[in-house]
Amino acid sequence: MRFVDPDVFIYVLVKSPKKDYDVARGILERIEKGEQAVTSVAVIQEVVDWLEYNGRKKEVRTFLSAVNSYLSMEKRGVEWSHFMPAMEDMDKHKIDFVDALTLQIMKECNIEEIYSNDKDFERVDWAKRIWE
């Protein structure tokens, strides 16, 4: 099982750059066909924020409906108990807060692989970044 990072969704939404769009689309197609995956509400919120910031508020409903349709992708909540350890991971791995929250969910679910084009995850020795 792998964690799905926001850039997977964003590359599909912008359909660019072509190579990354193709990779992200392939990932979501595999999940649509039943590949087990996990994402978090923090990731989903980050994509919604991106849509709104980029003047694409009308697409929020479509995006959330699409995410909801991926039945084999678990959507995990973020709890306050994730925040303090996330701050430690921010410092330890030199990553941003949402990425650090992602690590908390991955640890909780015993997931070591993440679908992401974010090379920051390569600084996390136990996490394997997958972009294919």
Secondary structure, 3 states (H helix, E strand, C coil): CEEECHHHHHHHHHCCCHHHHHHHHHHHHHHHCCCCEEEEHHHHHHHHHHHHHCCCHHHHHHHHHHHHHCCCEEEECCCHHHHHHHHHHHHHHCCCHHHHHHHHHHHHCCCCEEECCCHHHHHCCCCEEECC
